[in-house]
Amino acid sequence: MPYYISDTKPVSDRKYRLRYRKNKEMHVLVKDTFEWLLVRGGRLLYDDGRGVMFFDGCSDVSGGCGGYGENRHLFQKMSFVLPVHSFDADGIKGVLYALADSYIIYTPEPQDDFMFHFCMEELKCFGEGLLSYVKRCGDPMMSYTTRVQCPADGNSVLFDSMGVVYGELISIMRLNTDGIINGYDTEFLHDFRVSVRRIRSAMSMLKGVYEDTEEAEYKNFFRTLGGYTGKARDMDVYLEELDSYGGILPDEMKDSLAPVIEHFRRERDESYEKLRKFLTSEEYAEGLSGWEKLINSRAHIGRRGFVNTKKAAKRALTKIFCLADGMTEGVNAETPDERIHAIRIAFKKLRYCIEFFALFIKEENTADVLTRLRALQDSLGRYNDLSVQCSHMQERLNTEEDAKVLTACGYILAVLTLKKAQERETAAELIRIFRKGRKRVKKSLGI
C-alpha cells in the first residue's frame, strides 16, 4: 500500500537525503452523528476539499457513508487544516501530510526499505490516517453512553448515591433535548426517553429518599414527561415499520398503503409538536430546575435518605427480582397482553436496578445476568412494539372507508398478528430459561 503513518517527521540521514517543499494547505471537514457513531465503528466521513470521501474500515470511497448511520443526522464534528508537502528522498518521491502529532506519507509505489527505515506503519488508505488523528483528539462525546457510569461508595447514604445517578441521567436528557426540538433524528428522543424511564424506575424502586410531598410532585412531573415522550416514540417506531410494510404487500396493494403512512406521519408530527412545546415551556424548565435543586440539596431528605446504599441496593434488588420472578410463573401462549407488558416493565426495572448498583456486585457476576436480561427485554420490547402496531392498525381498520386501504390494512394486520405470535413464543422460551436459572441469578446478585 502506498500510504504510511509515522509519529515523527522523516528527516535526512546518511542513507536518504530528504528535501521538502510545501505545496498547499488542505482543509478537512469531518462529519458524524451526535455520538460519533461512525468513528466509534472504525469509519470516517470527511470532505478534503475535492469531494466527500468515506473510509469504510477497508478503503476510501467517494460519496455518502454507504448505509452506515442511515437515517441519522450528520453534524460537522471537526475541521482542521492539513499542510501538504511534496518530498524527494534520493529519487523516492511522494507527499507528506502534516497532522498535529503524526504524519501521513504517500508514495506512488510501495517503498519498504524507506518506510521501514523510518519505522512507519502501513495504512489501508488516507482515510485511516485521518481516523487515527480524529480518535486521538479525544472528543468527550466519543465515550457517550446512556448507561449510568458514575462511581459510587458502598458506605455512602442513599441520598448521596442517587443524587449522583439522577444527576447523570439529567445530563443525558440535556444533551439530547436540542436534537428533539430541532428534529435532527429519532435517536435523540430514544436516548432522552431512556433516561426519563430510568429516573421513574428508580423513584418507584427506592421510595422515601426525599420527603413524601417532594417525591410525589416529581413523580408526577416525570410521569407527565413520560407521556409526551411515549406517544412520540411509539409513532417513530411505527413509521419505521410502516416503511417496510410495502415489501410484504402484494404488488396490487402497495399503492393503498400511502394514505395509511400519511395518516400516521401526521400523528407523529402532532406528537412531536406537543413534546417540543412542553420541552420549551416554563413548566418543564421549572420542573427540571426544581428536581436538580432537590437532588443536590439536603433540605428535603426523606425517611430512607440516610440508609446505607449497599443495604438499600440489596433490598431493592431482592424486591424487584421477586416481583419479576412471581409474575413469570405459568406464562404461556394464552397469557394476556397486559400481563406480558407488566413482565416487560418488571424486567426493565430489574435491569436498571442492577445497572444502578453494579459497583456493589462483582462485575463478572452481573455480566451474564445483564446479557440474559437484555435478550429477554429485547424480545419483550419487540412483542410490545408489535402489540402497539396491531392496535394502531386495528384502529385504522375501524375508521377506514376506502375498500383498497381496508384490504391493505387487513393484510398487514394479519402479518403483524403472526409476527406477534412468533415473538410471544420467543419471549416465553426466554422466560422459561430465566426461571430455570433463577437460583444462579440470585446467587450472582447476592440476594
LOROVO-238818 format. One record per atom (N, C-alpha, C): x, y, z. Coordinates in steps of 0.001 Angstrom, whole numbers, plus 500000, padded with zeros to 6 digits. Example, Ala and Ser with C-alpha at 12.3 -4.5 7.8 and 13.67 -1.06 7.14 Angstrom:
2
513190494310507800
512300495500507800
513200496700507800
512850497750507080
513670498940507140
512900500030507870
This chain:
447
500848498796500000
500000500000500000
500882501252500000
500492502308499310
501345503492499223
501188504490500375
500243504255501328
500068505182502455
500705504607503712
501391505481504464
502041505083505700
501844506200506727
502076505878507999
501958506892509048
503151506788509987
503580507933510480
504724507979511379
504465508997512475
504989508714513661
504842509665514771
505856510797514677
506894510601513881
507908511640513717
508075511959512233
508437513183511945
508626513602510559
509962513049510053
509934512301508939
511197511780508386
512186512913508103
513438512684508468
514477513688508257
515649513069507492
516537513913507009
517699513435506252
518645512662507158
519290511653506586
520356510932507298
521363510462506260
522244509590506655
523308509176505737
522770508416504524
521680507659504733
521175506823503641
520271507605502698
519438508468503266
518477509220502446
518602510711502733
518726511470501675
518717512918501825
517321513406501425
516588513962502398
515208514383502174
515116515877501889
514321516197500887
514041517599500587
512526517788500541
512047518779501285
510608519047501359
510271520362500666
509061520412500125
508537521661499572
507046521725499901
506662522784500618
505246522923500984
504437523309499753
503417522511499480
502602522745498289
501367523584498594
500626523193499638
499338523842499910
498861523457501298
497719523955501643
497048523551502878
495702522943502517
495457521737503004
494196521043502746
493243521291503919
492052521742503615
491050521975504647
490137520748504724
490162520090505858
489418518837506035
488235519071506975
487084518602506573
485866518697507377
485365517291507675
485176516981508951
484718515657509365
483268515737509819
482453514822509323
481054514751509724
480778513420510411
479873513455511389
479497512229512090
478192512493512832
477674511447513435
476465511598514232
476810512269515554
475781512615516291
475906513278517595
476928512594518498
476899511240518548
477752510498519475
478917509805518769
479317510312517593
480447509767516841
480224508293516485
479061507960515993
478736506571515662
479694505992514624
480032506765513601
480911506268512540
482325506037513062
482894507038513720
484261506914514220
484395505789515231
483418505655516110
483475504587517112
483384503211516461
482845503165515240
482786501914514498
483952501734513549
484979502600513659
486158502471512813
485958503018511414
485086504037511271
484797504617509956
484911506139510033
485026506775508878
485181508232508864
484580508813507589
483751509841507762
483185510582506639
483843511961506640
484523512298505537
485247513555505508
485206514183504123
485380515515504122
485467516286502890
486856516904502867
487661516559501860
489030517066501790
489169518254500847
488043518859500475
488075519999499582
487871519622498131
488065518343497843
487852517870496469
486550517090496346
485991516714497472
484753515958497467
484586515192498766
483415514599498955
483132513831500164
483676512418500000
484421511972501004
485006510633500993
484569509884502250
484515508576502137
484108507747503275
485077506591503423
485754506550504581
486597505403504905
485713504377505593
485485503245504944
484541502258505461
485185501184506317
486443501426506719
487169500444507517
488175499673506701
487996499728505374
488906498997504488
489490499885503392
488685500805502891
489146501648501784
488372502959501769
488897503923501015
488212505200500816
487295505093499611
486040505494499779
485099505510498667
484472506895498605
484168507342497415
483601508676497268
482091508641497487
481548509778497900
480100509878498095
479711509807499555
478535509236499830
477989509175501185
478601508063502002
477937507753503124
478508506774504047
477933505372503867
477443505062502693
477118503687502321
476167502956503242
475178503662503795
474199502989504642
474537503014506116
475811503286506477
476172503401507893
475596504699508449
475010504618509623
474388505800510206
473162506252509426
472502505281508772
471327505602507961
470236506242508828
469579507249508276
468511507993508958
469007508781510169
470313508949510272
470873509762511351
471314511113510801
471178512140511631
471628513469511238
473144513539511384
473822514031510357
475270514144510385
475661515594510660
476401515793511735
476844517118512149
478270517368511669
478620518637511531
480020518986511318
480721518853512666
481494517810512844
482073517498514147
483473518093514342
484210518260513243
485588518712513388
486078519259512049
486904520271512100
487566520764510886
488999521130511251
489901520899510342
491300521227510600
492028521458509281
493153522154509410
493978522457508241
495133521472508210
495362520893507056
496382519868506895
497442520366505906
498611520815506394
499675521228505469
500139520042504617
500319520290503331
500725519232502401
502098519577501830
503048518642501948
504408518834501449
504728517742500435
505389518123499357
505982517103498476
507402516849498980
507933515650498730
509302515375499163
510020514532498114
511339514594498215
512208513782497352
513276513191498248
513368511871498293
514372511181499106
515277510388498175
516247511100497586
517165510470496637
516423509697495560
515460510349494949
514720509739493848
513403509120494244
513180508891495544
511889508397496026
511008509615496273
509998509765495453
509153510953495538
507812510607496187
507228511578496858
505938511348497489
505373512615498091
504323512440498910
503639513565499548
503538513284501043
503770514308501853
503640514189503307
502549515144503781
501600514602504553
500506515381505150
500818515531506635
500923516750507100
501356517004508472
500161517181509404
499885516153510198
498864516248511237
499488516862512483
498694517027513527
499193517701514726
500348516943515377
500243515630515473
501289514871516150
501668513601515391
501390513554514113
501803512427513286
501760512859511821
502233511996510952
502377512342509544
501910511187508676
501120511543507655
500704510552506664
501608510728505444
502206509640504988
503123509691503855
502549508887502702
502591509478501526
502114508787500327
503255508674499322
503432507493498777
504356507296497663
503611506510496588
503839506824495325
503113506126494258
503318504616494278
504488504172494678
504800502755494752
505257502421496164
505001501194496644
505493500806497973
507006500974498068
507440501500499218
508875501731499427
509256501102500762
509357499795500774
509547499074502034
510801499503502783
511924499609502087
513166499957502773
513090501345503380
512580502283502596
512475503667503066
511520503762504258
510376503090504139
509386503175505200
509857502449506467
510485501298506275
510964500558507433
512045501359508160
512871502035507367
513957502819507931
513434503868508901
512234504406508605
511669505438509466
510573504884510393
510529503563510552
509606502899511491
508166503341511269
507721503251510045
506369503716509736
505393502557509638
504162502844510018
503101501837509966
502328501962508666
502046500837508039
501309500852506782
499820501098507037
499204501915506193
497778502220506288
497019501538505168
495720501363505397
494876500836504327
494628501905503270
494515503154503727
494293504269502809
494424505581503596
494270506696502917
494427508019503524
493438508221504667
492183507776504472
491155507964505489
491500507315506817
492240506207506795
492608505541508042
493539506415508867
494442507151508186
495324508070508900
494549509206509541
493569509752508817
492721510805509380
491911510282510559
491415509047510439
490640508439511525
491483508333512791
492729507914512636
493625507811513787
493798509160514469
493923510212513678
494070511567514237
492806511998514964
491651511794514342
490374512206514938
490155511502516273
490473510213516336
490315509469517592
491201510038518682
492407510445518318
493340510968519328
492932512337519840
492071513027519098
491641514359519550
490817514294520825
490199513129521083
489576512896522383
488316513677522679
487419513821521716
486129514456521977
485376513654523038
484880514297524109
484170513576525172
482975512767524669
482349513214523568
481178512507523053
481522511144522479
482819510875522261
483207509553521749
482981508466522794
482873508857524045
482595507881525106
481162508010525614
480311508679524841
478910508885525221
478178507554525399
477400507467526449
476563506299526691
475348506734527494
474249506000527337
473063506308528138
473089505559529470
474063504688529646
474175503973530917
474837504853531966
474383504733533191
474970505493534283
476373504954534554
477361505838534496
478756505426534650
479406505965535915
478627506599536776
479214507296537915
479770506318538950
480861506710539622
481387505883540714
480481506002541929
480486504986542770
479647505028543972
480401504419545147
480106504911546306
480733504442547548
479709503615548305
480050502354548546
479115501456549220
478750501921550613
479588502742551198
479315503228552552
478545504547552559
478310505107551376
477572506365551313
476091506116551583
475372507186551857
473941507051552100
473207507136550767
471990506622550758
471218506512549528
470978507872548874
470760508909549694
470519510247549146
471694510692548274
472917510490548759
474104510924548009
474297510085546752
474148508773546877
474353507888545723
473354508176544615
472078508298544981
471058508520543959
471138509934543379
471664510868544176
471867512209543644
472841512189542470
473890511365542585
474860511239541502
474221510553540298
473455509479540550
472779508749539475
471803509668538739
470944510333539498
469958511231538890
470645512368538132
471754512859538684
472483513938538020
472995513522536650
473510512299536542
473997511801535249
472851511657534262
471720511163534747
470571510966533854
470030512307533339
470038513326534201
469605514656533770
470573515197532722
471875514939532900
472866515394531917
472607514776530548
472253513495530523
471950512820529261
470705513439528623
469693513725529446
468486514369528925
468830515714528286
469649516509528976
470004517834528457
470786517714527144
471665516737527050
472444516548525819
471548516256524621
470410515611524859
469546515178523768
468363516114523499
468139517087524374
466966517954524231
466989518748522930
468127519338522610
468224520162521406
467924519345520155
468377518096520135
468134517233518982
466658516930518784
465905516833519888
464454516602519796
463765517857519281
464106518996519861
463456520255519487
463690520583518017
464904520306517537
465234520615516146
464912519470515182
464472518332515723
464059517215514885
465172516618514042
466376516527514622
467510516014513848
467300514558513418
467053513684514383
466707512294514068
466068511654515290
465582510435515143
464768509804516187
465583509327517386
466898509175517239
467702508641518343
467798509602519517
467639510893519257
467676511858520367
466519511600521328
465335511365520784
464184511069521634
464376509733522332
464912508753521625
465112507433522226
465994507540523468
467147508212523340
468074508311524469
467502509176525591
466798510232525220
466148511090526214
465132510273527003
464340509504526295
463268508738526930
463824507642527848
464933507037527447
465563506015528294
465936506612529647
466483507819529646
466857508468530910
465634508787531763
464567509245531112
463326509529531849
462798508245532476
462818507149531729
462331505871532261
463182505406533436
464492505599533327
465376505174534415
465092505971535680
464861507268535525
464529508091536695
463222507610537324
462219507373536500
460920506932537016
461037505565537697
461817504670537089
462008503338537684
462700503448539032
463747504267539092
464485504424540351
463596504994541442
462764505964541102
461885506572542104
460844505581542618
460404504666541751
459411503678542194
460059502564543009
461342502265542722
462039501203543448
462607501691544775
462960502964544844
463656503499546012
462854504664546608
461693504332547145
460825505353547724
461388505855549047
461090507120549341
461476507670550641
462835508321550670
463519508447549527
464808509147549514
464576510632549802
463426511149549346
463057512543549568
461747512589550341
461405513738550848
460152513888551586
458981513515550686
457921512985551287
456790512454550520
456190513474549553
456015514711550029
455400515737549181
456265516032547960
457572516159548174
458501516450547068
458546515269546101
458598514072546646
458678512870545814
457442512744544935
456291512976545511
455037512874544755
454993513915543637
455459515125543939
455459516194542935
456297515816541723
457489515271541965
458384514990540835
458068513654540162
457431512766540883
456923511567540210
455882511967539174
455032512908539545
454007513397538634
454637514136537449
455682514919537726
456372515657536662
456951514697535629
457653513666536092
458282512723535156
457252511803534501
456127511575535176
455043510811534547
454473511594533365
454261512895533584
453771513760532501
454758513772531338
456044513926531659
457080513937530630
457119512603529895
456980511505530649
456967510180530038
455807509996529074
454662510611529382
453506510531528493
453774511191527159
454397512366527191
454733513063525941
455743512268525121
456783511772525772
457828511063525034
457335509711524527
456459509047525303
455974507720524916
455180507739523627
454277508681523492
453450508776522289
454308509049521064
455249510008521189
456106510356520057
456996509183519664
457551508487520660
458433507354520363
457658506212519713
456449505944520182
455615504902519563
455396505191518081
455151506458517765
454929506839516365
456207506688515536
457363506987516150
458641506784515457
458812505318515061
458599504450516040
458758503009515802
457768502533514758
456547503024514870
455500502581513953
455799502997512522
456254504232512345
456561504716510993
457758503977510397
458742503636511233
459872502852510742
459387501509510196
458441500908510902
457895499631510451
457025499813509209
456249500889509179
455372501126508026
456166501222506728
457361501818506797
458187501948505601
458566500586505029
458605499574505901
458972498240505418
457752497398505024
456551497885505359
455348497098505068
455103496940503570
455583497930502795
455393497821501353
455984496545500801
457047496067501443
457697494846500970
456899493584501229
455945493627502178
455179492418502475
453814492429501792
453482493568501162
452194493645500462
452319493126499035
451304492479498523
451279492119497104
451354493387496249
451856493281495038
452060494444494176
450794495273494001
449663494602493883
448426495339493626
447950496146494836
448547495898496023
448126496621497229
449101497728497645
450281497786497035
451321498691497511
450875500152497530
450190500593496489
449751501997496428
448728502332497506
448029501325498001
446981501569499004
447555501942500367
448861501717500546
449479501974501848
449779503455502068
449900504211500980
450293505624501082
449394506436502018
448057506330501929
447207507106502852
447420506727504316
447725505452504564
447960504993505943
449243505618506488
450302505592505664
451581506180506079
451408507671506352
450685508350505484
450461509780505646
449686510079506935
448712509216507236
447911509385508465
448796509300509706
449641508272509764
450483508104510952
451626509108510988
452043509605509833
453055510658509823
452496511929510444
451235512218510153
450598513382510775
450482513193512284
450129511967512708
450046511674514143
451402511871514810
452448511398514115
453797511545514662
454160513021514781
453890513787513737
454224515212513753
453477515938514868
452220515572515077
451437516187516153
452017515828517521
452440514575517672
453030514127518943
454325514878519224
455157515033518203
456423515752518375
456188517218518682
455189517806518049
454900519218518291
454479519437519747
453658518539520274
453248518643521680
454457518478522598
455344517532522248
456541517311523058
457453518530523012
457663519103521818
458512520291521691
457967521449522530
456655521637522475
456043522726523248
456277522524524737
456178521276525175
456395521008526600
457855521235526974
458789520767526122
460214520903526422
460685522359526404
459947523222525735
460317524643525695
459428525496526598
458625524848527425
457699525567528300
458337525922529640
457750526876530322
458202527237531670
457968526083532634
456876525351532421
456559524222533294
457702523208533303
458223522904532122
459321521935532025
460602522497532628
460927523749532277
462158524371532780
462146524448534304
461012524848534870
460905524959536326
460923523585536988
460265522611536333
460237521262536889
461619520638536935
462383520767535849
463718520177535799
464669520902536743
464550522223536790
465389523008537691
465088522666539146
463797522507539457
463405522147540816
463905520773541213
463876519843540277
464366518478540532
465873518507540818
466618519279540049
468066519363540261
468376519973541626
467595520958542023
467801521546543355
467509520518544452
466461519727544235
466076518725545223
467172517680545427
467744517173544317
468729516089544433
470092516597544910
470288517921544856
471577518485545266
471513519213546609
470319519244547213
470161519927548495
469723518923549551
470163519126550761
469791518216551849
468578518737552620
467872519668552019
466751520301552725
465524519412552800
465391518444551879
464171517634551844
464489516128551809
465460515713552611
465807514292552660
464690513527553367
464299512406552780
463207511608553316
463649510592554356
462712509766554749
462951508805555837
464005507755555488
464213507493554189
465199506478553791
466424507108553142
466512508410553174
467632509093552531
468968508768553147
468975508445554470
470235508168555157
470524506672555287
469749505848554588
470004504403554599
471293504114553847
472068503154554331
473297502747553661
472987502269552234
473735502771551253
473453502471549846
473534500980549547
474542500318550082
474713498896549795
473522498092550310
473044498428551498
471879497732552059
470624498023551233
470478499285550830
469322499665550015
469355498954548676
470553498805548106
470699498127546816
470248496675546924
470700495999547979
470335494595548157
468832494438548351
468252495341549122
466808495272549374
466014495520548086
466434496538547314
465727496856546070
465852495718545065
467069495153544946
467288494039544018
466432492836544393
466376492541545676
465587491400546139
464110491599545834
463616492804546105
462194493095545910
461798493002544431
462574493628543563
462197493647542148
462420492285541510
463450491540541975
463658490191541450
462482489286541805
462053489339543055
460927488505543487
459654488874542730
459479490161542453
458309490602541687
458343490013540283
459492490145539602
459625489630538241
459492488107538227
460095487469539202
460047486004539291
458606485519539454
457869486168540354
456490485759540602
455592485989539405
455834487068538666
454987487389537517
455191486431536351
456359485798536273
456651484923535127
456131483504535306
455680483193536510
455214481818536752
453970481517535912
454047480422535175
452906479975534384
452656480731533095
453623481525532626
453452482254531357
453392481276530192
452391481458529331
452237480582528166
451590481369527022
451188480643525990
450625481280524795
449311482009525073
448645481681526173
447352482294526488
447460483474527449
448663483765527915
448849484866528866
448420486193528230
447569486979528904
447072488241528333
448206489235528070
447989490104527086
448979491117526738
449315492013527923
448302492312528757
448517493203529896
449571492626530848
449522491311531034
450487490676531929
451878490640531295
451940490379529996
453227490384529296
453859491777529391
453023492784529255
453507494167529359
454051494432530767
453346493963531776
453785494157533163
455106493430533417
455256492240532833
456506491479532968
457657492244532327
457385492837531172
458412493626530477
458891494779531356
457954495483531968
458306496597532847
459110496102534052
458699494962534612
459391494420535792
460837494068535468
461053493418534321
462422493056533941
463249494293533606
462599495300533056
463307496536532765
463773497184534076
462905497187535079
463277497738536382
464421496947537001
464370495615536853
465432494780537406
466764495104536738
466740495254535428
467979495584534713
468504496948535138
467626497945535234
468057499269535663
468639499217537073
467989498456537936
468438498360539326
469847497767539393
470099496728538590
471431496120538554
472449497131538049
472074497892537015
473000498888536470
473292499990537483
472276500431538232
472475501480539235
473476501033540304
473345499775540700
474116499307541849
475179498284541457
475594498291540185
476560497298539695
477874497352540453
478250498537540971
479526498656541669
479532497945543019
478357497535543491
478295496834544771
478189495321544564
478236494901543294
478164493479542947
479369493199542058
479965492030542174
481120491705541339
480735491756539867
481564492465539073
481235492685537670
481059491380536908
481922490383537223
481806489112536498
480491488407536808
479885488736537952
478606488127538321
477442488797537599
477559490097537335
476447490815536707
476462490717535189
477631490464534593
477744490468533129
476798489450532501
476812488222533008
475960487175532438
474487487474532683
474177487976533880
472785488302534213
472258489386533278
473051490445533070
472622491538532195
472464491071530749
473332490157530320
473206489611528958
471880488880528803
471532488063529790
470255487333529759
469074488304529765
469171489329530628
468073490286530741
467905491091529457
469020491448528807
468925492214527558
468217491402526489
468585490121526367
467954489272525352
466459489152525607
466078488957526878
464666488833527231
463943490160527029
464587491249527459
463978492571527301
463781492932525839
464773492594525013
464666492884523581
463470492159522980
463293490904523370
462168490123522842
460838490688523336
460769490993524618
459546491578525170
459274492955524564
460354493711524276
460196495015523641
459629494886522232
460146493910521476
459618493684520121
458157493267520184
457835492437521172
456451491994521335
455545493182521640
456029494067522518
455238495250522863
455051496160521639
456138496350520863
456035497177519653
455010496596518682
455037495275518523
454078494629517621
452653494771518148
452499494701519461
451168494891520065
450637496287519780
451529497299519941
451139498684519670
450773498855518200
451583498262517317
451321498370515882
449993497706515505
449730496544516088
448453495862515831
447283496725516285
447449497357517455
446387498203517997
446109499384517077
447185500049516623
447020501188515721
446395500763514394
446824499621513880
446284499164512604
444810498782512738
444444498215513896
443048497867514128
442188499136514213
442724500164514869
442010501448514938
441789502020513534
442804501883512703
442681502366511337
441603501588510577
441579500289510795
440563499449510149
439154499857510584
439022500210511842
437703500556512382
437163501878511832
438071502743511338
437629504061510869
437754504241509351
438465503337508681
438712503483507239
437485503094506424
437241503819505346
436106503524504473
436533503082503076
437744503470502673
438233503094501345
438509501591501296
437899500900500343
437992499435500261
439429498966500043
440185499675499178
441558499265498893
442451499417500117
442251500535500831
443038500762502046
442668499732503109
441392499429503231
440942498404504178
441604497067503901
441664496704502640
442274495421502250
443755495395502631
444453496489502318
445885496559502632
446119496511504144
445306497262504907
445440497266506372
445144495897506958
444123495238506419
443794493897506899
444917492919506641
445541493045505480
446660492160505125
447829492384506090
448144493662506313
449260493988507218
448957493523508639
447722493733509101
447349493306510447
447521491805510605
447175491054509566
447331489598509619
448812489216509764
449681489907509008
451126489633509091
451661490016510469
451247491186510974
451695491635512296
451241490679513393
450024490184513282
449492489244514280
450309487963514302
450710487506513107
451556486306513029
452917486569513656
453523487726513341
454824488066513921
454727488184515441
453622488746515897
453409488907517335
453341487548518024
452638486599517413
452533485247517980
453905484578518024
454704484772516977
456038484181516939
456941484798517997
456827486107518174
457655486776519182
457236486376520580
455954486118520776
455479485649522082
456142484311522430
456242483432521445
456888482127521668
458354482315522054
459023483243521360
460426483522521686
460556484048523108
459703485002523463
459736485589524803
459424484540525865
458436483698525599
458060482649526556
459222481687526795
459971481367525724
461123480473525862
462227481134526680
462467482424526441
463484483143527214
463073483273528679
461782483426528932
461280483457530309
461493482103530972
461232481047530209
461433479691530744
462906479473531116
463810479946530254
465244479818530526
465616480617531772
465031481807531894
465299482634533069
464859481920534340
463665481368534312
463143480699535504
463982479468535856
464458478799534839
465275477610535085
466574477977535801
467132479146535469
468415479534536064
468295480619537104
467076480824537654
466891481973538550
467643481831539870
467896480602540328
468667480437541564
470095480917541368
470646480612540189
472004481061539890
472041482580539768
470977483169539197
470905484613539073
470897485263540465
470082484727541367
470012485260542721
471378485185543412
472062484081543191
473394483921543809
474365484936543224
474288485153541921
475185486125541269
474949487535541796
473688487856542075
473358489192542570
473505489336544068
473787488217544740
473997488260546190
472727488537546979
471579488007546468
470295488256547154
469658486946547575
